[in-house]
Amino acid sequence: MRTTIEIPDEQRARLLDIAARRSEKGFSGIVQEAIAQYLEREAGNAERIQAALATKGTIRGAAANQLEELTQAARQPSNDSRGRLRAVPGRQGCCG
């Protein structure tokens, strides 16, 4: 299916560069890959959120406090474009 999207000139240039390195005519295949990865990650996020919500009320005391701190730190923006959480300095593991 064809559609139109608005992207900045810089992104278009970068996509065309990647396509050229792959010996592809245009960048629609790259955009399709990116959308597929995004949708997969979003689906995984929804599953992880539901699993986390299912544990509500099962962790208590110091472990609950530590988990709250880790959660707040994880909500801070990460520079990792792959959606990975950055490490929290001084912490190893969770709840132990």
C-alpha positions as CSV (number, residue, x, y, z in Angstrom):
1,M,0.0,0.0,0.0
2,R,1.3,3.5,-0.8
3,T,1.2,6.3,1.6
4,T,2.8,9.7,2.2
5,I,4.8,10.7,5.2
6,E,6.6,13.9,6.0
7,I,10.2,13.6,7.1
8,P,13.0,16.2,7.5
9,D,15.4,16.6,4.6
10,E,18.3,15.3,6.7
11,Q,16.4,12.0,7.4
12,R,15.6,11.6,3.7
13,A,19.2,12.1,2.8
14,R,20.3,9.6,5.4
15,L,17.8,7.0,4.2
16,L,18.9,7.5,0.6
17,D,22.5,7.0,1.7
18,I,21.6,3.7,3.5
19,A,19.6,2.5,0.5
20,A,22.5,3.3,-1.9
21,R,24.8,1.3,0.3
22,R,22.4,-1.6,0.1
23,S,22.1,-1.2,-3.7
24,E,18.4,-0.4,-3.3
25,K,16.6,2.1,-5.5
26,G,14.6,3.8,-2.8
27,F,14.2,3.7,0.9
28,S,10.7,2.2,1.3
29,G,12.2,-1.1,2.3
30,I,14.2,0.6,5.1
31,V,11.0,2.4,6.3
32,Q,9.1,-0.9,6.3
33,E,11.9,-2.5,8.4
34,A,11.8,0.4,10.9
35,I,8.0,0.2,11.2
36,A,8.1,-3.5,11.7
37,Q,10.7,-3.2,14.5
38,Y,8.8,-0.4,16.1
39,L,5.5,-2.3,16.1
40,E,7.3,-5.4,17.5
41,R,8.9,-3.4,20.3
42,E,5.6,-1.7,21.2
43,A,3.8,-5.1,21.3
44,G,6.5,-6.3,23.6
45,N,6.2,-3.2,25.8
46,A,2.5,-3.8,26.2
47,E,3.1,-7.5,27.3
48,R,5.8,-6.4,29.8
49,I,3.5,-3.7,31.2
50,Q,0.7,-6.2,31.7
51,A,3.1,-8.7,33.4
52,A,4.4,-5.9,35.7
53,L,0.9,-4.8,36.6
54,A,0.0,-8.4,37.5
55,T,2.7,-8.3,40.3
56,K,1.1,-5.3,42.0
57,G,1.1,-5.8,45.8
58,T,3.4,-8.8,45.8
59,I,6.6,-7.0,46.6
60,R,7.1,-5.3,50.0
61,G,9.6,-3.5,52.2
62,A,13.1,-2.7,51.1
63,A,12.7,-4.7,47.8
64,A,9.6,-2.6,47.0
65,N,11.6,0.6,47.7
66,Q,14.5,-0.5,45.5
67,L,12.1,-1.5,42.7
68,E,10.5,2.0,42.9
69,E,13.9,3.7,42.6
70,L,14.9,1.5,39.6
71,T,11.5,2.2,38.0
72,Q,11.9,5.9,38.4
73,A,15.5,5.8,37.0
74,A,14.3,3.7,34.0
75,R,11.6,6.2,33.1
76,Q,14.4,8.8,32.5
77,P,15.1,9.3,28.8
78,S,17.8,7.0,27.4
79,N,20.2,7.8,24.6
80,D,19.9,4.3,23.3
81,S,17.8,4.4,20.1
82,R,17.0,0.7,20.4
83,G,14.7,1.3,23.4
84,R,17.0,-0.3,25.9
85,L,17.1,1.0,29.5
86,R,20.3,2.5,30.7
87,A,22.1,1.1,33.7
88,V,21.5,2.7,37.1
89,P,24.9,3.6,38.7
90,G,25.6,1.7,41.9
91,R,22.9,-0.9,41.4
92,Q,23.2,-4.5,40.5
93,G,20.1,-6.5,39.9
94,C,16.8,-5.8,41.5
95,C,15.1,-6.5,44.7
96,G,17.8,-8.5,46.5
